[in-house]
Structures are given as structure tokens and as C-alpha cells.
Amino acid sequence: MANGLDDSLATEKTALIPASDLLCFSVYATAHAFMRAYRPLLAPLGLTYPQYLVMVVLWERDARTVKEIGEALSLDSGTLTPLLKRLEAAGHVSRSRDESDERRVVVRLTPRGDALRAEAAGIPAALGCVMGLDVSAIRGLRHQLADLRLRLETGDEGEARRRVTSYPAEPRSPRR
């Protein structure tokens, strides 16, 4: 086993692996399933899933810069700005230039956006019921996914490229 993975995937004679066997596809498909599961829960609030995530970040702490929201959600400003414009048009947030630094835009909840928090309070529990997982299982899965994301974001890209160019050769031993 290399890096805790079954070497059979890395040493198969064919470079074609079915999508259903790729972890990345499972994560991708699950992300889409999450968005579909959230849709009927968010529709009464008039929010899309990405808008809901922005609201959750602002409910945690109001008056954040666009950069702070983007960092919290791993979104760039090009993706975030249209979301914020739609939330502003709906009356949920306001955007204004930071008085101390005109380059920064601060996003604040409006009274309407703050009131939406109470309406959205039951959404996590409702989704938990849909998933059929208890709180402990959800915490464990969330921890595993956060750990995986961190490893992917901080991983050795050079080693990954070497493995791809040598595939399907035997995997290299991990460096210690």
C-alpha cells in the first residue's frame, strides 16, 4: 500500500478508470446531490445554495469584506460578486466601500437578511434527516473531508505530476 491506498488502481494495465471508481467523481456527484437536496428547503426562502452559504457566513459574523467571505467559502470575487448583487437586489445584504480603504467592499446583513436566519434555522436538521446520519457520523465525515481538502491543497504537485507521467508504472514510495 502506497500512501494508504490500494496499489491496484495505480498499477492497472489500462489508464482508463471508470468514473464511478474515481473518488473525485464521487465527491463531485455528492456535491450536486447536496445542492438538489437543499433546493426544496431553500426555495421558500428565495435562496439558492451558494446564496445560502454566503448568508450562513454573514450570520456567523456580520460586516465582512468580499475577500473574507470568499476565503470562508473558497470562492473568488468573480464568482462571489454576482451572488452578492442578487442578495442585495433581494434586500438581504448591503454592500458599501470600506471608509478606511476604498478598495475593500464590506457586506452587511440588512434587517430582512438577519430575519431570514430564523427561517433558515431548521435547514441543517432537515438535511441531516435526509442524509440519514447521526450527528457523530456527520462530524466524522466532515472531519475526513476537511482533512482530505487540506491534503489536496497542500500536497506535493511535483510528485503528483511524476506519478501521472509514469502511470501505470509502479507507484513511487512516499518520501519521509
PyMOL commands that set and color helices and strands:
alter all, ss='L'
color gray80, all
select helices_A, chain A and resi 7-11+19-21+23-45+49-60+66-73+77-89+111-120+123-131+135-154+157-166
alter helices_A, ss='H'
color red, helices_A
select strands_A, chain A and resi 64-65+93-98+101-109
alter strands_A, ss='S'
color yellow, strands_A
deselect
rebuild
show_as cartoon
